[in-house]
Amino acid sequence: MSTSPEPVAPAAEPSPPPAVQRSDYFAALLSYLVPGLGQIYQGRFGKGLMFMVCLLGMFFFGMYLGQWKNVYLPDTDERVPSSPPFSFLPKSGRNAVNRLPFAGQFWIGIAAWPAIMQYNGKPPVAKESSEFWHEFQKTPDEAELNRLQVGSDKNWDLGWVYTVIAGVLNILVIYDAFAGPALAAAPEENPTDPKLQEAVA
């Protein structure tokens, strides 16, 4: 009794390598301006909304703990000269080095821009419109700083720690938007593809 050899299935063609994902500079910029906005722009709504709520919530809760007086960029360069490694920076950069917390708070994006506006002598709104927003993120005077740092509880210090952590964490959010999703969507199979029809047959 002779047996016919079983048909050998043709070797499957190697699948093409996955397309290289390009870095998304625009999404990274959006996530710098508002945490999570770049992810929402990329269609990752849940992730972007989570980043936005968590980081902005942490930042403003930290400001609340500090009586809205712990995010600011002081003009200290003349009385506190920067060390030589940072002397090449512009004046605003040297002042940020002199107040390292703001170097971390800066990365939260637009939420920290009123401090830069106050530093440049341009409050966000006129005093007649709202005294709170006119003074928002303005550098406190020495007497007020002494009261906040010495004469009160530790909430002021804890608050600026929260704001710095929120800003530094947003650097990771910016990178996540820049790099894009870890897993790209698989290409859809075309049912009219002759190779697919041969495989089914």
ZABAMI-140009 format. One record per residue: residue in three letters; x, y, z of N, C-alpha, C, O in turn. Coordinates in steps of 0.05 Angstrom, whole numbers, padded with zeros to 5 digits, always signed. Example, Ala and Ser with C-alpha at 12.3 -4.5 7.8 and 13.67 -1.06 7.14 Angstrom:
<recs>
ALA+00264-00114+00156+00246-00090+00156+00264-00066+00156+00285-00066+00169 SER+00257-00045+00142+00273-00021+00143+00258+00001+00157+00268+00023+00161 
</recs>
This chain:
<recs>
MET+00017-00024+00000+00000+00000+00000+00018+00025+00000+00033+00030+00019 SER+00016+00040-00021+00033+00064-00023+00018+00088-00012-00006+00092-00016 THR+00033+00103+00001+00022+00128+00012+00034+00152-00003+00058+00154-00007 SER+00017+00170-00010+00026+00194-00024+00037+00214-00004+00026+00216+00018 PRO+00059+00228-00010+00070+00247+00009+00051+00270+00014+00037+00279-00004 GLU+00050+00278+00039+00033+00300+00046+00043+00326+00033+00067+00331+00032 PRO+00024+00342+00024+00033+00368+00012+00047+00386+00032+00037+00388+00055 VAL+00068+00397+00024+00083+00415+00042+00072+00443+00038+00071+00454+00016 ALA+00065+00455+00061+00054+00482+00060+00077+00502+00052+00099+00499+00062 PRO+00071+00520+00035+00092+00540+00027+00100+00556+00051+00084+00563+00069 ALA+00126+00562+00051+00137+00578+00074+00124+00606+00074+00122+00619+00053 ALA+00116+00614+00097+00104+00641+00099+00125+00663+00094+00147+00661+00104 GLU+00116+00682+00080+00135+00704+00074+00139+00721+00100+00120+00725+00115 PRO+00163+00729+00104+00168+00745+00129+00152+00771+00128+00150+00784+00107 SER+00141+00778+00151+00125+00802+00152+00144+00826+00151+00166+00825+00162 PRO+00135+00848+00139+00152+00872+00138+00157+00883+00165+00140+00880+00183 PRO+00180+00895+00170+00186+00907+00196+00166+00929+00202+00157+00943+00184 PRO+00159+00932+00228+00141+00954+00235+00152+00981+00228+00176+00986+00229 ALA+00134+00999+00220+00143+01026+00212+00154+01040+00236+00144+01038+00259 VAL+00176+01055+00231+00188+01070+00253+00171+01094+00260+00163+01110+00243 GLN+00164+01096+00285+00147+01118+00294+00163+01143+00297+00184+01144+00310 ARG+00152+01164+00285+00166+01190+00286+00160+01204+00313+00138+01202+00324 SER+00180+01219+00322+00176+01235+00346+00156+01258+00340+00157+01270+00319 ASP+00139+01263+00360+00117+01282+00356+00124+01308+00372+00117+01310+00396 TYR+00137+01327+00359+00145+01351+00372+00121+01368+00380+00121+01381+00402 PHE+00101+01369+00363+00078+01386+00369+00063+01375+00393+00054+01391+00410 ALA+00059+01349+00395+00046+01338+00419+00062+01343+00444+00050+01348+00465 ALA+00089+01342+00442+00105+01348+00465+00102+01377+00474+00100+01382+00498 LEU+00100+01395+00455+00095+01423+00462+00068+01427+00475+00066+01441+00495 LEU+00048+01413+00465+00021+01415+00477+00021+01405+00506+00009+01416+00524 SER+00036+01383+00511+00037+01372+00538+00054+01389+00556+00050+01388+00581 TYR+00072+01405+00545+00086+01424+00562+00066+01446+00570+00065+01454+00594 LEU+00051+01457+00551+00033+01479+00556+00012+01471+00577+00007+01485+00596 VAL-00001+01448+00573-00021+01437+00591-00016+01408+00594-00018+01393+00574 PRO-00009+01398+00617-00003+01369+00620-00026+01352+00609-00049+01355+00615 GLY-00018+01332+00592-00037+01314+00581-00050+01323+00555-00062+01306+00541 LEU-00047+01348+00547-00060+01358+00523-00048+01345+00498-00062+01340+00479 GLY-00022+01339+00498-00010+01325+00476-00021+01297+00472-00025+01288+00449 GLN-00025+01283+00494-00037+01256+00492-00065+01257+00482-00073+01240+00466 ILE-00081+01277+00490-00108+01281+00479-00107+01286+00450-00123+01276+00434 TYR-00088+01303+00441-00084+01309+00413-00078+01283+00397-00086+01280+00374 GLN-00063+01264+00409-00056+01239+00396-00079+01219+00397-00076+01197+00386 GLY-00101+01226+00410-00123+01207+00412-00123+01190+00436-00141+01172+00439 ARG-00105+01194+00454-00104+01179+00479-00118+01195+00501-00105+01205+00519 PHE-00144+01196+00499-00160+01214+00516-00158+01206+00546-00155+01224+00563 GLY-00161+01181+00552-00161+01173+00580-00134+01180+00594-00134+01190+00616 LYS-00112+01173+00580-00086+01179+00591-00082+01209+00594-00072+01218+00615 GLY-00089+01224+00573-00085+01253+00574-00102+01266+00596-00092+01284+00610 LEU-00127+01257+00599-00144+01269+00620-00133+01262+00648-00134+01279+00666 MET-00123+01238+00651-00112+01230+00677-00088+01248+00684-00085+01257+00706 PHE-00069+01252+00664-00046+01269+00669-00055+01297+00676-00044+01310+00695 MET-00075+01308+00662-00083+01335+00665-00095+01339+00693-00087+01358+00708 VAL-00113+01321+00701-00126+01324+00728-00106+01320+00750-00105+01335+00769 CYS-00089+01299+00748-00071+01293+00770-00049+01314+00774-00045+01323+00796 LEU-00036+01323+00752-00014+01341+00755-00023+01370+00761-00012+01383+00778 LEU-00044+01379+00747-00054+01406+00753-00067+01406+00781-00065+01426+00795 GLY-00080+01384+00788-00091+01383+00815-00070+01384+00836-00073+01398+00856 MET-00048+01369+00832-00026+01370+00851-00013+01397+00852-00006+01407+00874 PHE-00010+01410+00829+00003+01436+00828-00013+01457+00844-00003+01472+00860 PHE-00039+01459+00838-00056+01479+00850-00062+01472+00879-00066+01490+00896 PHE-00062+01447+00886-00066+01440+00914-00041+01448+00930-00043+01458+00953 GLY-00017+01445+00918+00007+01455+00931+00007+01485+00934+00016+01495+00955 MET-00003+01499+00914-00005+01528+00917-00025+01536+00940-00021+01554+00955 TYR-00047+01521+00941-00067+01525+00962-00054+01521+00990-00059+01537+01008 LEU-00038+01500+00993-00025+01495+01019-00006+01518+01026-00003+01525+01049 GLY+00006+01530+01006+00024+01553+01010+00011+01580+01010+00025+01600+01006 GLN-00015+01580+01013-00030+01606+01013-00026+01621+00987-00026+01646+00987 TRP-00022+01606+00965-00019+01618+00939+00006+01636+00937+00006+01655+00921 LYS+00026+01630+00954+00050+01648+00955+00076+01632+00951+00097+01643+00958 ASN+00075+01608+00940+00100+01592+00938+00109+01586+00910+00127+01569+00906 VAL+00097+01599+00890+00106+01596+00862+00112+01624+00853+00094+01641+00849 TYR+00138+01630+00849+00146+01657+00841+00175+01655+00831+00190+01637+00837 LEU+00183+01676+00816+00210+01678+00806+00221+01705+00816+00215+01726+00804 PRO+00238+01704+00837+00247+01730+00848+00271+01741+00832+00285+01726+00818 ASP+00275+01767+00835+00298+01780+00823+00320+01782+00844+00322+01801+00858 THR+00336+01761+00845+00357+01759+00866+00385+01760+00855+00404+01757+00870 ASP+00388+01763+00829+00415+01760+00816+00435+01780+00827+00458+01774+00829 GLU+00426+01805+00833+00445+01825+00841+00455+01821+00869+00479+01825+00875 ARG+00437+01812+00888+00447+01808+00915+00455+01780+00921+00469+01775+00941 VAL+00448+01760+00903+00457+01733+00906+00469+01724+00880+00456+01711+00864 PRO+00494+01731+00875+00507+01725+00849+00507+01695+00844+00512+01679+00863 SER+00503+01687+00819+00504+01658+00812+00532+01648+00812+00551+01664+00807 SER+00536+01623+00817+00562+01611+00817+00572+01610+00788+00555+01610+00769 PRO+00598+01608+00783+00609+01609+00756+00597+01589+00736+00595+01597+00713 PRO+00590+01565+00743+00578+01547+00722+00553+01558+00710+00546+01551+00687 PHE+00539+01576+00724+00514+01586+00713+00515+01616+00705+00495+01628+00699 SER+00539+01627+00706+00542+01655+00700+00536+01662+00671+00531+01685+00665 PHE+00537+01642+00653+00532+01647+00625+00502+01650+00619+00495+01659+00597 LEU+00485+01642+00638+00456+01643+00633+00446+01672+00632+00459+01689+00644 PRO+00424+01677+00619+00412+01704+00621+00402+01709+00649+00401+01690+00665 LYS+00396+01734+00655+00389+01741+00682+00366+01724+00693+00366+01716+00716 SER+00345+01720+00677+00322+01704+00686+00331+01675+00693+00321+01663+00712 GLY+00350+01664+00677+00360+01637+00682+00376+01636+00708+00374+01617+00723 ARG+00392+01657+00713+00407+01658+00738+00389+01661+00762+00393+01649+00783 ASN+00367+01676+00759+00348+01679+00781+00334+01652+00786+00328+01646+00809 ALA+00328+01637+00765+00315+01611+00768+00334+01592+00783+00325+01575+00799 VAL+00360+01594+00777+00380+01577+00792+00380+01585+00821+00383+01568+00838 ASN+00378+01612+00826+00378+01621+00854+00353+01612+00869+00353+01609+00893 ARG+00332+01607+00854+00307+01596+00867+00301+01570+00852+00284+01569+00834 LEU+00315+01548+00860+00312+01523+00846+00284+01512+00845+00276+01499+00826 PRO+00267+01516+00866+00240+01506+00863+00226+01515+00838+00211+01500+00826 PHE+00230+01541+00830+00217+01550+00805+00228+01535+00780+00213+01532+00761 ALA+00253+01527+00781+00264+01512+00758+00248+01486+00754+00247+01476+00732 GLY+00238+01475+00776+00220+01451+00774+00192+01459+00768+00178+01446+00752 GLN+00182+01480+00780+00154+01489+00776+00149+01498+00747+00127+01495+00737 PHE+00170+01508+00735+00167+01519+00707+00156+01498+00688+00142+01505+00669 TRP+00162+01472+00692+00155+01452+00673+00125+01444+00673+00116+01428+00657 ILE+00110+01456+00692+00081+01451+00692+00067+01466+00669+00044+01461+00662 GLY+00082+01485+00656+00071+01499+00633+00058+01525+00639+00068+01541+00655 ILE+00035+01530+00626+00022+01555+00627+00014+01562+00656+00013+01586+00663 ALA+00010+01542+00673+00002+01547+00701+00023+01562+00716+00017+01574+00736 ALA+00048+01562+00707+00070+01576+00720+00078+01602+00706+00096+01616+00715 TRP+00065+01608+00684+00072+01632+00669+00066+01658+00683+00080+01677+00679 PRO+00045+01659+00700+00041+01685+00714+00065+01694+00731+00070+01718+00734 ALA+00081+01674+00741+00106+01682+00755+00125+01696+00737+00139+01715+00745 ILE+00127+01687+00712+00145+01700+00693+00135+01727+00686+00150+01746+00683 MET+00108+01729+00683+00096+01756+00677+00101+01775+00700+00108+01798+00696 GLN+00098+01765+00725+00103+01782+00748+00133+01791+00749+00139+01813+00756 TYR+00151+01772+00742+00179+01778+00742+00186+01800+00722+00203+01817+00727 ASN+00171+01801+00700+00176+01821+00679+00159+01847+00684+00158+01864+00667 GLY+00146+01848+00708+00131+01872+00715+00104+01875+00700+00094+01897+00697 LYS+00093+01852+00691+00068+01853+00676+00049+01833+00689+00047+01811+00680 PRO+00034+01842+00710+00015+01824+00723-00005+01813+00703-00011+01826+00683 PRO-00017+01789+00709-00036+01777+00691-00060+01795+00685-00070+01796+00663 VAL-00070+01809+00706-00094+01826+00703-00089+01852+00718-00071+01853+00736 ALA-00104+01872+00712-00102+01897+00726-00113+01894+00755-00130+01878+00760 LYS-00103+01911+00773-00111+01909+00801-00141+01915+00804-00154+01904+00822 GLU-00151+01933+00787-00179+01940+00789-00197+01917+00782-00219+01915+00793 SER-00188+01899+00765-00204+01876+00757-00206+01855+00779-00228+01846+00786 SER-00183+01847+00790-00182+01827+00811-00156+01830+00826-00134+01826+00814 GLU-00157+01836+00851-00132+01838+00867-00118+01812+00870-00093+01810+00869 PHE-00133+01790+00872-00121+01763+00875-00105+01756+00850-00082+01748+00853 TRP-00117+01759+00826-00102+01752+00802-00081+01772+00795-00061+01765+00782 HIS-00084+01797+00804-00063+01817+00800-00038+01809+00816-00016+01814+00806 GLU-00041+01798+00839-00019+01790+00856-00011+01760+00852+00008+01751+00865 PHE-00024+01746+00835-00020+01717+00832+00008+01711+00823+00017+01721+00802 GLN+00022+01694+00839+00050+01685+00834+00070+01709+00833+00090+01707+00820 LYS+00063+01730+00848+00082+01752+00851+00101+01745+00874+00092+01733+00894 THR+00126+01754+00872+00145+01748+00893+00137+01762+00919+00133+01786+00920 PRO+00133+01747+00941+00126+01760+00967+00149+01776+00977+00172+01771+00971 ASP+00143+01797+00992+00164+01813+01004+00176+01798+01028+00166+01777+01036 GLU+00198+01808+01038+00213+01794+01059+00197+01789+01084+00198+01767+01095 ALA+00181+01809+01092+00165+01805+01117+00144+01783+01113+00140+01767+01131 GLU+00132+01782+01089+00112+01761+01085+00125+01734+01083+00114+01714+01092 LEU+00149+01733+01070+00163+01707+01069+00170+01697+01096+00168+01673+01102 ASN+00180+01715+01113+00186+01707+01141+00162+01696+01155+00163+01677+01170 ARG+00139+01709+01151+00115+01700+01164+00107+01673+01154+00098+01655+01169 LEU+00109+01668+01127+00101+01643+01116+00120+01620+01123+00111+01598+01128 GLN+00146+01626+01125+00166+01605+01129+00171+01600+01159+00176+01577+01167 VAL+00169+01621+01175+00176+01618+01203+00152+01619+01221+00149+01602+01240 GLY+00134+01637+01216+00112+01642+01234+00088+01625+01230+00068+01628+01245 SER+00089+01606+01211+00065+01589+01206+00074+01560+01207+00097+01554+01213 ASP+00055+01542+01201+00062+01513+01202+00078+01506+01177+00087+01524+01162 LYS+00082+01481+01172+00099+01471+01150+00084+01469+01124+00095+01459+01104 ASN+00060+01478+01123+00044+01475+01098+00057+01490+01075+00056+01481+01052 TRP+00069+01513+01080+00082+01529+01058+00104+01512+01045+00105+01511+01020 ASP+00121+01500+01061+00143+01483+01050+00132+01459+01036+00141+01452+01014 LEU+00112+01446+01048+00100+01422+01036+00087+01429+01010+00088+01414+00990 GLY+00075+01453+01009+00061+01461+00985+00080+01465+00961+00074+01456+00939 TRP+00103+01478+00965+00121+01482+00942+00134+01455+00934+00141+01452+00910 VAL+00136+01436+00952+00145+01409+00944+00125+01397+00925+00133+01385+00905 TYR+00100+01399+00931+00079+01389+00913+00081+01402+00886+00079+01388+00865 THR+00085+01428+00885+00086+01442+00859+00110+01433+00843+00109+01431+00819 VAL+00132+01429+00857+00157+01421+00843+00153+01392+00832+00161+01387+00809 ILE+00142+01374+00848+00138+01347+00839+00120+01346+00814+00124+01332+00795 ALA+00098+01363+00815+00080+01364+00792+00095+01373+00767+00091+01362+00745 GLY+00112+01394+00770+00127+01403+00747+00147+01383+00736+00149+01379+00712 VAL+00161+01370+00754+00181+01350+00745+00168+01326+00733+00177+01315+00713 LEU+00145+01317+00744+00130+01295+00732+00121+01302+00704+00118+01284+00687 ASN+00115+01327+00699+00106+01335+00672+00128+01332+00651+00122+01330+00628 ILE+00153+01331+00660+00174+01326+00640+00170+01298+00629+00175+01294+00605 LEU+00163+01279+00646+00157+01252+00636+00133+01251+00618+00132+01236+00598 VAL+00113+01267+00624+00089+01269+00607+00096+01281+00580+00087+01271+00559 ILE+00113+01301+00580+00123+01313+00555+00137+01292+00538+00133+01290+00514 TYR+00154+01276+00551+00169+01256+00536+00150+01234+00526+00153+01224+00503 ASP+00130+01227+00541+00110+01207+00532+00096+01217+00507+00091+01201+00488 ALA+00089+01243+00507+00076+01254+00483+00095+01255+00460+00088+01250+00437 PHE+00120+01262+00465+00141+01263+00444+00146+01236+00432+00148+01234+00407 ALA+00148+01215+00448+00154+01188+00438+00129+01175+00426+00132+01156+00409 GLY+00105+01183+00434+00081+01171+00424+00074+01145+00438+00088+01137+00457 PRO+00052+01132+00430+00044+01107+00444+00065+01086+00441+00078+01084+00420 ALA+00067+01069+00461+00087+01047+00461+00081+01026+00440+00099+01016+00427 LEU+00055+01020+00436+00047+01000+00416+00030+01013+00395+00008+01024+00401 ALA+00040+01012+00370+00024+01024+00348+00002+01004+00341+00004+00980+00346 ALA-00019+01014+00329-00042+00998+00321-00033+00979+00299-00018+00987+00280 ALA-00042+00953+00300-00035+00934+00280-00048+00941+00253-00071+00950+00253 PRO-00034+00937+00231-00047+00943+00205-00071+00924+00200-00069+00900+00206 GLU-00092+00935+00189-00116+00919+00183-00111+00901+00159-00098+00910+00139 GLU-00121+00876+00160-00118+00858+00138-00138+00865+00116-00162+00870+00122 ASN-00129+00864+00092-00146+00870+00069-00158+00844+00058-00143+00827+00048 PRO-00184+00840+00061-00195+00814+00052-00193+00809+00022-00196+00786+00014 THR-00187+00829+00006-00184+00825-00023-00156+00820-00030-00149+00817-00054 ASP-00138+00818-00010-00110+00812-00016-00108+00784-00027-00116+00765-00014 PRO-00096+00780-00052-00094+00753-00064-00078+00734-00047-00084+00710-00046 LYS-00058+00744-00032-00042+00726-00015-00059+00715+00008-00057+00692+00015 LEU-00077+00732+00019-00094+00724+00040-00115+00704+00030-00122+00684+00044 GLN-00125+00708+00006-00144+00689-00006-00131+00662-00011-00144+00642-00007 GLU-00106+00662-00020-00092+00637-00025-00088+00622+00001-00090+00597+00002 ALA-00082+00636+00023-00077+00623+00049-00103+00611+00059-00103+00589+00070 VAL-00126+00625+00055-00152+00614+00063-00159+00589+00047-00169+00570+00058 ALA-00153+00590+00020-00160+00568+00003-00142+00544+00010-00144+00523-00003 
</recs>
